[in-house]
Amino acid sequence: MTDYDQSWPRLFSEEAGRLRSVFGDACINIHHVGSTAVEGLAAKPEIDILVVVSNACSLDNWQAELTGLGYRRGNDLMEGHHFFKRDVGGIRTHKLHVCVSGHSQITRMLGIRDHLRSNSGDSRAYAELKLRLEKENSTGIAEYLAGKAPFLDELYRKDPKKG
């Protein structure tokens, strides 16, 4: 976990530019999500990117092009939520989420991001939780993610824009 880095929005924009051509006309939008998208929030220095597409019928072609950009396929996070990761010099730098328009995770990721951007108290509480979980973690990323889940679920329930 590191303090917020002012370069994260620029790094997102640069990567979004590289990705846009991969998805072509199927790309509806590319969003900066996750903790690096919330100004002032401590985070793992991994840029989370959400690509919203009109359909996933070209997923195999996209995967080949993403491989050319240094991405490799991760385990899909749920049906219709395709996940890729990019490492540079053995260090994770980007996480890419690809969802078809209308997928529930789009609303969730954007809702949590927007809530944290506009609620400094919740943003501070989330930073404290993440630091505590990182310090207490003994078994790896699954434990860390499970520890964050109830807090994020509560933030999402607070979001007045969710469907």
Buried (B, 14 or more C-beta within 10 A) or exposed (E): EEEBEEEBBEBBEEBBEEBEEBBEEBBBEBBBBBBBBBEEBBBBBBBBBBBBBEEBEBBEEBBEBBEEBBBEBEEEEEEBBBBBBBEEEEEEBBBBBBBBEEBEBBBBBBBBBBBBBEBEEBBBBBBEBBEEBEEEEEEEEEEBEEBBEEBBEEBBEEBEEBE
